């Protein structure tokens, strides 16, 4: 089904994902059943997909590790803070709320 082994997937991971893998926060599920188009047959929202140009990795959170809860809560807090920041910046940048007019002052020399 798949020629790659888990160590091959780990080599291709990004540094943050690799750290989470070595801390046992995430578990790689590289032997999951797929249909012919490459989609996961098990429709479980717990499984996350990492797609690259040469491989697909399915992984899920390891809920038996207490560090997973800390990382998950920090991720949610980060997403909430970024959402608030983006909403505020969009509101400030929008022309609906603020209108700036610049008068054309021409300087004439005598």
Rosetta constraint file for C-alpha pairs under 8 A:
AtomPair CA 2 CA 31 HARMONIC 7.73 0.50
AtomPair CA 4 CA 8 HARMONIC 5.86 0.50
AtomPair CA 4 CA 9 HARMONIC 7.00 0.50
AtomPair CA 5 CA 9 HARMONIC 6.60 0.50
AtomPair CA 5 CA 30 HARMONIC 7.77 0.50
AtomPair CA 6 CA 10 HARMONIC 6.20 0.50
AtomPair CA 6 CA 28 HARMONIC 7.38 0.50
AtomPair CA 6 CA 30 HARMONIC 7.00 0.50
AtomPair CA 7 CA 11 HARMONIC 6.20 0.50
AtomPair CA 8 CA 12 HARMONIC 6.60 0.50
AtomPair CA 9 CA 13 HARMONIC 6.37 0.50
AtomPair CA 9 CA 55 HARMONIC 7.91 0.50
AtomPair CA 9 CA 57 HARMONIC 7.19 0.50
AtomPair CA 10 CA 18 HARMONIC 6.44 0.50
AtomPair CA 13 CA 17 HARMONIC 6.11 0.50
AtomPair CA 13 CA 18 HARMONIC 5.71 0.50
AtomPair CA 14 CA 18 HARMONIC 6.08 0.50
AtomPair CA 15 CA 19 HARMONIC 6.20 0.50
AtomPair CA 16 CA 20 HARMONIC 6.33 0.50
AtomPair CA 17 CA 21 HARMONIC 6.13 0.50
AtomPair CA 18 CA 22 HARMONIC 6.25 0.50
AtomPair CA 19 CA 23 HARMONIC 6.18 0.50
AtomPair CA 20 CA 24 HARMONIC 6.28 0.50
AtomPair CA 20 CA 25 HARMONIC 5.16 0.50
AtomPair CA 20 CA 26 HARMONIC 5.97 0.50
AtomPair CA 21 CA 25 HARMONIC 5.90 0.50
AtomPair CA 21 CA 26 HARMONIC 5.18 0.50
AtomPair CA 21 CA 27 HARMONIC 6.53 0.50
AtomPair CA 21 CA 28 HARMONIC 7.85 0.50
AtomPair CA 24 CA 62 HARMONIC 6.69 0.50
AtomPair CA 24 CA 65 HARMONIC 6.98 0.50
AtomPair CA 25 CA 61 HARMONIC 6.04 0.50
AtomPair CA 25 CA 62 HARMONIC 5.28 0.50
AtomPair CA 25 CA 63 HARMONIC 7.76 0.50
AtomPair CA 25 CA 65 HARMONIC 6.53 0.50
AtomPair CA 25 CA 67 HARMONIC 6.58 0.50
AtomPair CA 25 CA 68 HARMONIC 4.92 0.50
AtomPair CA 25 CA 71 HARMONIC 7.90 0.50
AtomPair CA 26 CA 59 HARMONIC 6.52 0.50
AtomPair CA 26 CA 60 HARMONIC 5.60 0.50
AtomPair CA 26 CA 61 HARMONIC 4.54 0.50
AtomPair CA 26 CA 62 HARMONIC 5.22 0.50
AtomPair CA 26 CA 68 HARMONIC 7.77 0.50
AtomPair CA 27 CA 59 HARMONIC 5.39 0.50
AtomPair CA 27 CA 60 HARMONIC 5.47 0.50
AtomPair CA 27 CA 61 HARMONIC 6.25 0.50
AtomPair CA 27 CA 62 HARMONIC 6.06 0.50
AtomPair CA 28 CA 57 HARMONIC 6.99 0.50
AtomPair CA 28 CA 58 HARMONIC 6.01 0.50
AtomPair CA 28 CA 59 HARMONIC 4.32 0.50
AtomPair CA 28 CA 60 HARMONIC 6.77 0.50
AtomPair CA 29 CA 57 HARMONIC 7.01 0.50
AtomPair CA 29 CA 58 HARMONIC 5.12 0.50
AtomPair CA 29 CA 59 HARMONIC 5.18 0.50
AtomPair CA 29 CA 60 HARMONIC 7.49 0.50
AtomPair CA 30 CA 57 HARMONIC 5.74 0.50
AtomPair CA 30 CA 58 HARMONIC 5.83 0.50
AtomPair CA 30 CA 59 HARMONIC 7.65 0.50
AtomPair CA 32 CA 40 HARMONIC 7.09 0.50
AtomPair CA 32 CA 58 HARMONIC 7.40 0.50
AtomPair CA 33 CA 40 HARMONIC 6.24 0.50
AtomPair CA 33 CA 41 HARMONIC 5.85 0.50
AtomPair CA 33 CA 42 HARMONIC 7.33 0.50
AtomPair CA 34 CA 38 HARMONIC 5.51 0.50
AtomPair CA 34 CA 39 HARMONIC 5.42 0.50
AtomPair CA 34 CA 40 HARMONIC 4.69 0.50
AtomPair CA 34 CA 41 HARMONIC 5.32 0.50
AtomPair CA 35 CA 39 HARMONIC 5.73 0.50
AtomPair CA 35 CA 40 HARMONIC 6.67 0.50
AtomPair CA 35 CA 41 HARMONIC 6.25 0.50
AtomPair CA 46 CA 60 HARMONIC 5.86 0.50
AtomPair CA 46 CA 61 HARMONIC 7.40 0.50
AtomPair CA 47 CA 58 HARMONIC 6.14 0.50
AtomPair CA 47 CA 59 HARMONIC 5.50 0.50
AtomPair CA 47 CA 60 HARMONIC 4.82 0.50
AtomPair CA 48 CA 58 HARMONIC 5.58 0.50
AtomPair CA 48 CA 59 HARMONIC 5.29 0.50
AtomPair CA 48 CA 60 HARMONIC 5.98 0.50
AtomPair CA 49 CA 56 HARMONIC 6.93 0.50
AtomPair CA 49 CA 57 HARMONIC 5.76 0.50
AtomPair CA 49 CA 58 HARMONIC 4.76 0.50
AtomPair CA 49 CA 59 HARMONIC 6.57 0.50
AtomPair CA 50 CA 56 HARMONIC 5.72 0.50
AtomPair CA 50 CA 57 HARMONIC 5.10 0.50
AtomPair CA 50 CA 58 HARMONIC 6.47 0.50
AtomPair CA 50 CA 59 HARMONIC 8.00 0.50
AtomPair CA 51 CA 55 HARMONIC 6.19 0.50
AtomPair CA 51 CA 56 HARMONIC 4.56 0.50
AtomPair CA 51 CA 57 HARMONIC 6.51 0.50
AtomPair CA 52 CA 56 HARMONIC 6.25 0.50
AtomPair CA 61 CA 68 HARMONIC 6.96 0.50
AtomPair CA 62 CA 68 HARMONIC 6.45 0.50
AtomPair CA 63 CA 68 HARMONIC 6.19 0.50
AtomPair CA 63 CA 69 HARMONIC 7.27 0.50
AtomPair CA 64 CA 68 HARMONIC 7.89 0.50
AtomPair CA 65 CA 69 HARMONIC 7.65 0.50
AtomPair CA 66 CA 70 HARMONIC 7.05 0.50
AtomPair CA 67 CA 71 HARMONIC 6.29 0.50
AtomPair CA 68 CA 72 HARMONIC 5.96 0.50
AtomPair CA 69 CA 73 HARMONIC 6.06 0.50
AtomPair CA 70 CA 74 HARMONIC 6.15 0.50
AtomPair CA 71 CA 75 HARMONIC 6.07 0.50
AtomPair CA 72 CA 76 HARMONIC 6.27 0.50
AtomPair CA 73 CA 77 HARMONIC 6.14 0.50
AtomPair CA 74 CA 78 HARMONIC 6.03 0.50
AtomPair CA 75 CA 79 HARMONIC 6.22 0.50
AtomPair CA 76 CA 80 HARMONIC 6.20 0.50
AtomPair CA 77 CA 81 HARMONIC 6.13 0.50
AtomPair CA 78 CA 82 HARMONIC 6.08 0.50
AtomPair CA 79 CA 83 HARMONIC 6.02 0.50
AtomPair CA 80 CA 84 HARMONIC 6.23 0.50
AtomPair CA 81 CA 85 HARMONIC 6.11 0.50
AtomPair CA 82 CA 86 HARMONIC 6.01 0.50
AtomPair CA 83 CA 87 HARMONIC 6.12 0.50
AtomPair CA 84 CA 88 HARMONIC 6.18 0.50
AtomPair CA 85 CA 89 HARMONIC 6.12 0.50
AtomPair CA 86 CA 90 HARMONIC 6.00 0.50
AtomPair CA 87 CA 91 HARMONIC 6.15 0.50
AtomPair CA 88 CA 92 HARMONIC 6.20 0.50
AtomPair CA 89 CA 93 HARMONIC 6.06 0.50
AtomPair CA 90 CA 94 HARMONIC 5.97 0.50
AtomPair CA 91 CA 97 HARMONIC 7.26 0.50
AtomPair CA 92 CA 97 HARMONIC 7.39 0.50
AtomPair CA 92 CA 98 HARMONIC 7.54 0.50
AtomPair CA 94 CA 98 HARMONIC 7.11 0.50
AtomPair CA 95 CA 99 HARMONIC 5.97 0.50
